[in-house]
Amino acid sequence: VQLQASGGGLVQAGGSLRLSCQASRRTVSNNAMGWFRQAPGEEREFVAAISWRGSSTQYADAVKGRFTIFRNIAKNTVTLQMNSLKPEDAAVYYCAAARGSYGSSDYKDYTYWGQGTLVTVSS
């Protein structure tokens, strides 16, 4: 399974970006999907996750109310809508497919990872 993340870029603080993750095969349609991020010199951290049917979502406290994760099962895509971006949101964002059907904030529960897309937020 290959995951292709896109949509990163440079945005001013307060702005919005939409990240997309395209899975190469329909096998991930039964798997939860997640987004993680890693800033320079920092550990990879959980951002958001969505269950296999999209009925359940989880968010890190830092992004609650600003980010929204959703998926299109027919198109094998997962999207992260990011609003009210802050400089501290700047990082490389990775999408990932979990082993199970329900989301997890633990990166160890994810089997497949995309290559990452860079988000830069200017203050």
Backbone as CSV, one residue per row, in Angstrom:
resi,resn,N_x,N_y,N_z,CA_x,CA_y,CA_z,C_x,C_y,C_z
1,VAL,0.854,-1.197,0.000,0.000,0.000,0.000,0.880,1.234,0.000
2,GLN,0.587,2.154,-0.873,1.301,3.424,-0.883,0.343,4.538,-0.525
3,LEU,0.833,5.460,0.289,0.057,6.618,0.689,0.761,7.857,0.182
4,GLN,0.034,8.671,-0.543,0.609,9.879,-1.124,-0.060,11.097,-0.493
5,ALA,0.715,11.837,0.288,0.191,13.038,0.933,0.499,14.254,0.084
6,SER,-0.410,15.208,0.088,-0.208,16.441,-0.666,-0.980,17.568,-0.003
7,GLY,-0.722,18.783,-0.462,-1.473,19.930,0.018,-0.721,20.853,0.945
8,GLY,0.485,20.471,1.325,1.259,21.338,2.192,1.692,22.607,1.481
9,GLY,2.183,23.557,2.251,2.642,24.800,1.665,2.868,25.851,2.721
10,LEU,3.024,27.066,2.267,3.259,28.207,3.149,1.955,28.986,3.313
11,VAL,1.614,29.265,4.551,0.395,30.014,4.831,0.655,30.955,5.988
12,GLN,-0.044,32.068,6.001,0.084,32.996,7.124,-0.709,32.483,8.317
13,ALA,-0.291,32.875,9.488,-1.025,32.516,10.694,-2.472,32.976,10.556
14,GLY,-3.385,32.097,10.960,-4.799,32.387,10.808,-5.397,31.842,9.528
15,GLY,-4.546,31.417,8.632,-5.011,30.898,7.353,-5.384,29.426,7.418
16,SER,-5.675,28.873,6.248,-6.135,27.486,6.154,-5.363,26.726,5.091
17,LEU,-5.274,25.444,5.298,-4.723,24.529,4.316,-5.529,23.243,4.364
18,ARG,-5.555,22.546,3.239,-6.221,21.244,3.197,-5.210,20.213,2.717
19,LEU,-4.940,19.247,3.552,-4.039,18.157,3.206,-4.851,16.956,2.729
20,SER,-4.338,16.300,1.717,-5.005,15.106,1.205,-4.042,13.931,1.209
21,CYS,-4.599,12.762,1.397,-3.814,11.529,1.385,-4.528,10.545,0.479
22,GLN,-3.827,10.124,-0.546,-4.396,9.177,-1.503,-3.765,7.816,-1.274
23,ALA,-4.596,6.813,-1.040,-4.104,5.453,-0.870,-4.136,4.744,-2.217
24,SER,-3.151,3.893,-2.419,-3.023,3.258,-3.724,-3.968,2.091,-3.921
25,ARG,-4.448,1.535,-2.814,-5.324,0.365,-2.930,-6.516,0.474,-2.007
26,ARG,-7.552,-0.222,-2.381,-8.777,-0.171,-1.597,-8.656,-0.950,-0.293
27,THR,-7.563,-1.675,-0.095,-7.442,-2.443,1.140,-7.487,-1.565,2.374
28,VAL,-7.129,-0.300,2.252,-7.165,0.563,3.432,-8.570,1.035,3.744
29,SER,-9.537,0.696,2.913,-10.905,1.127,3.182,-11.438,0.502,4.462
30,ASN,-10.829,-0.584,4.937,-11.252,-1.211,6.185,-10.378,-0.791,7.366
31,ASN,-9.487,0.125,7.147,-8.543,0.552,8.167,-8.795,1.984,8.602
32,ALA,-8.557,2.208,9.865,-8.542,3.587,10.336,-7.360,4.309,9.685
33,MET,-7.512,5.614,9.554,-6.443,6.431,8.984,-6.129,7.562,9.951
34,GLY,-4.897,8.012,9.887,-4.514,9.075,10.795,-3.545,10.054,10.164
35,TRP,-3.413,11.194,10.810,-2.408,12.196,10.447,-1.524,12.432,11.670
36,PHE,-0.231,12.477,11.413,0.745,12.811,12.427,1.596,13.950,11.881
37,ARG,2.334,14.582,12.759,3.225,15.646,12.301,4.517,15.611,13.091
38,GLN,5.548,16.150,12.463,6.845,16.207,13.119,7.531,17.506,12.754
39,ALA,7.810,18.282,13.768,8.543,19.526,13.595,10.033,19.242,13.779
40,PRO,10.899,20.085,13.236,12.347,19.866,13.375,12.762,19.743,14.832
41,GLY,13.485,18.684,15.127,13.971,18.476,16.479,12.941,17.957,17.459
42,GLU,11.750,17.662,16.958,10.682,17.196,17.832,10.306,15.754,17.494
43,GLU,9.599,15.135,18.435,9.079,13.801,18.191,7.859,13.887,17.259
44,ARG,7.608,12.780,16.566,6.396,12.719,15.763,5.200,12.708,16.705
45,GLU,4.197,13.504,16.409,3.042,13.585,17.298,1.740,13.382,16.529
46,PHE,0.799,12.842,17.244,-0.517,12.566,16.706,-1.273,13.866,16.450
47,VAL,-2.008,13.889,15.348,-2.832,15.045,15.026,-4.316,14.666,15.024
48,ALA,-4.666,13.672,14.199,-6.073,13.296,14.065,-6.168,11.890,13.498
49,ALA,-7.288,11.238,13.778,-7.532,9.907,13.240,-9.014,9.751,12.937
50,ILE,-9.303,8.832,12.024,-10.683,8.578,11.640,-10.870,7.084,11.454
51,SER,-12.015,6.585,11.891,-12.293,5.160,11.793,-12.559,4.749,10.351
52,TRP,-12.651,3.452,10.143,-12.743,2.939,8.784,-13.974,3.412,8.036
53,ARG,-15.063,3.633,8.748,-16.267,4.124,8.069,-16.396,5.645,8.160
54,GLY,-15.501,6.243,8.918,-15.576,7.685,9.064,-16.540,8.149,10.137
55,SER,-17.060,7.213,10.907,-18.065,7.576,11.903,-17.468,8.050,13.212
56,SER,-16.184,7.788,13.399,-15.524,8.160,14.648,-14.222,8.894,14.341
57,THR,-14.002,9.988,15.033,-12.775,10.763,14.841,-12.128,11.071,16.181
58,GLN,-10.834,11.294,16.139,-10.070,11.687,17.322,-9.162,12.839,16.930
59,TYR,-8.913,13.729,17.873,-8.036,14.860,17.613,-7.108,15.087,18.801
60,ALA,-5.938,15.561,18.494,-5.055,16.021,19.553,-5.646,17.297,20.139
61,ASP,-5.423,17.503,21.416,-5.967,18.688,22.074,-5.519,19.973,21.381
62,ALA,-4.312,19.966,20.866,-3.750,21.177,20.260,-4.482,21.610,18.995
63,VAL,-5.218,20.684,18.370,-5.862,21.025,17.094,-7.383,20.957,17.159
64,LYS,-7.918,20.534,18.284,-9.381,20.428,18.404,-10.047,21.760,18.117
65,GLY,-11.103,21.685,17.327,-11.839,22.888,16.990,-11.271,23.653,15.811
66,ARG,-10.066,23.281,15.385,-9.443,23.974,14.241,-9.245,23.034,13.057
67,PHE,-8.962,21.772,13.328,-8.710,20.789,12.275,-9.888,19.832,12.182
68,THR,-10.142,19.369,10.962,-11.182,18.382,10.731,-10.643,17.295,9.812
69,ILE,-10.845,16.042,10.203,-10.435,14.919,9.368,-11.672,14.257,8.790
70,PHE,-11.617,13.912,7.529,-12.708,13.169,6.918,-12.141,12.310,5.796
71,ARG,-12.940,11.347,5.378,-12.443,10.434,4.353,-13.502,10.151,3.311
72,ASN,-13.029,9.801,2.137,-13.897,9.379,1.053,-13.496,7.942,0.726
73,ILE,-14.303,7.002,1.206,-13.945,5.602,1.056,-13.902,5.196,-0.408
74,ALA,-14.824,5.673,-1.199,-14.880,5.302,-2.615,-13.632,5.759,-3.359
75,LYS,-13.073,6.894,-2.944,-11.895,7.434,-3.628,-10.593,7.093,-2.909
76,ASN,-10.683,6.391,-1.784,-9.489,6.031,-1.000,-8.693,7.250,-0.558
77,THR,-9.391,8.289,-0.168,-8.697,9.494,0.271,-9.059,9.857,1.707
78,VAL,-8.120,10.477,2.372,-8.341,11.039,3.704,-7.862,12.480,3.665
79,THR,-8.662,13.363,4.192,-8.365,14.790,4.111,-8.275,15.379,5.507
80,LEU,-7.347,16.291,5.658,-7.217,17.039,6.910,-7.401,18.513,6.577
81,GLN,-8.523,19.050,6.983,-8.791,20.480,6.803,-8.248,21.219,8.021
82,MET,-7.341,22.143,7.772,-6.687,22.861,8.862,-7.045,24.332,8.775
83,ASN,-7.720,24.819,9.783,-8.111,26.227,9.845,-7.421,26.914,11.014
84,SER,-7.433,28.230,10.974,-6.853,29.033,12.060,-5.450,28.545,12.412
85,LEU,-4.645,28.381,11.397,-3.305,27.829,11.603,-2.438,28.755,12.440
86,LYS,-1.600,28.146,13.251,-0.693,28.863,14.128,0.738,28.514,13.752
87,PRO,1.694,29.347,14.086,3.092,29.020,13.797,3.507,27.670,14.382
88,GLU,2.952,27.306,15.521,3.310,26.025,16.140,2.730,24.817,15.403
89,ASP,1.879,25.054,14.405,1.384,23.945,13.581,2.372,23.579,12.475
90,ALA,3.381,24.383,12.277,4.357,24.111,11.228,5.084,22.797,11.490
91,ALA,5.104,21.945,10.488,5.725,20.628,10.629,5.597,19.894,9.299
92,VAL,6.231,18.744,9.237,5.957,17.808,8.150,4.786,16.939,8.605
93,TYR,3.765,16.870,7.799,2.565,16.112,8.135,2.572,14.791,7.365
94,TYR,2.283,13.722,8.097,2.279,12.383,7.529,0.898,11.755,7.667
95,CYS,0.439,11.114,6.610,-0.765,10.312,6.757,-0.348,8.859,6.946
96,ALA,-1.200,8.115,7.595,-0.873,6.737,7.913,-2.130,5.881,7.963
97,ALA,-1.959,4.605,7.660,-3.049,3.643,7.731,-2.819,2.731,8.929
98,ALA,-3.827,2.606,9.760,-3.709,1.801,10.974,-3.917,0.323,10.680
99,ARG,-3.495,-0.510,11.632,-3.738,-1.943,11.503,-5.214,-2.253,11.668
100,GLY,-5.842,-1.562,12.588,-7.226,-1.844,12.908,-8.199,-0.890,12.252
101,SER,-9.450,-1.058,12.604,-10.525,-0.284,11.991,-10.853,1.008,12.719
102,TYR,-10.325,1.126,13.943,-10.643,2.308,14.726,-9.375,3.093,15.010
103,GLY,-9.507,4.385,15.067,-8.360,5.264,15.160,-7.574,5.113,16.433
104,SER,-6.346,5.513,16.371,-5.461,5.463,17.515,-4.532,6.660,17.467
105,SER,-4.142,7.128,18.629,-3.186,8.228,18.698,-1.748,7.722,18.810
106,ASP,-1.586,6.407,18.837,-0.260,5.819,19.008,0.314,5.456,17.640
107,TYR,1.448,6.031,17.290,2.006,5.784,15.969,2.324,4.306,15.764
108,LYS,2.530,3.560,16.856,2.850,2.130,16.734,1.676,1.317,16.180
109,ASP,0.495,1.889,16.216,-0.686,1.184,15.705,-0.865,1.363,14.207
110,TYR,0.052,2.077,13.585,-0.063,2.355,12.163,0.973,1.576,11.383
111,THR,0.522,0.992,10.285,1.376,0.107,9.506,1.994,0.795,8.297
112,TYR,1.216,1.589,7.605,1.675,2.212,6.362,1.740,3.727,6.550
113,TRP,2.796,4.309,5.985,3.022,5.744,6.134,3.272,6.388,4.786
114,GLY,2.754,7.599,4.630,3.055,8.380,3.450,4.393,9.080,3.612
115,GLN,4.785,9.820,2.593,6.108,10.436,2.585,6.163,11.763,3.323
116,GLY,5.040,12.327,3.647,5.019,13.591,4.361,4.860,14.781,3.443
117,THR,4.204,15.798,3.950,4.043,17.056,3.213,4.304,18.195,4.191
118,LEU,5.068,19.180,3.740,5.545,20.235,4.623,4.534,21.369,4.738
119,VAL,4.231,21.727,5.972,3.367,22.874,6.267,4.204,23.927,6.971
120,THR,4.227,25.119,6.423,4.950,26.240,7.016,3.953,27.344,7.321
121,VAL,3.995,27.851,8.532,3.064,28.897,8.951,3.875,30.118,9.368
122,SER,3.661,31.209,8.684,4.386,32.439,9.009,3.578,33.282,9.987
123,SER,4.293,33.917,10.882,3.606,34.727,11.908,3.456,36.173,11.462
